[in-house]
């Protein structure tokens, strides 16, 4: 059995299946060390049940030095568990719980306290495209035909073999 501190991701049964928070949402931390701080969600880690919030939960990271440079201390954003945040209601600028409703055939988020619609942010609708790297396959190479099925009839007739024009089947012993 693996120690829970050594696990990379949360077990499948403990993962959140329906996420209420998306990239670009304005949220407030309601529990933990950064309680009361607000920010926008930068990234959602669905396999870890955590979110990265801009400017919230800063931690100090010691970076080791080498021959060229000295070691330094860097401030870094640490992820926050999804249960420790709440969405900020745009009408009264306070944290709120949300529910989902269907209007005109679309699923929308609604504040439970004020019944105002909370739209999904525009950053969420824009998809992040991966950066090109030298290891990526180019579009010309993707479309290139690299395997051509051999013409077994021509091969067998050239070798003088008689019979069906299929490759021999291997026999397992």
Buried (B, 14 or more C-beta within 10 A) or exposed (E): EEEEEEEEEBEEEEEEEEEBBBBBBBBBBEEBEBEEBBBBBBEBEBEBBBBBBBEBBEEEEEEEEEEEEEEEEEEEBBBBEBEBBBBBBBEEEEBBEBEEEEEEEEEBBBBEEBEEEBEEBEBBEEEEEEEEEEEEEEEEEEEEEEEEEEEEEEEBEEEEEEEEEEEEEEEEE
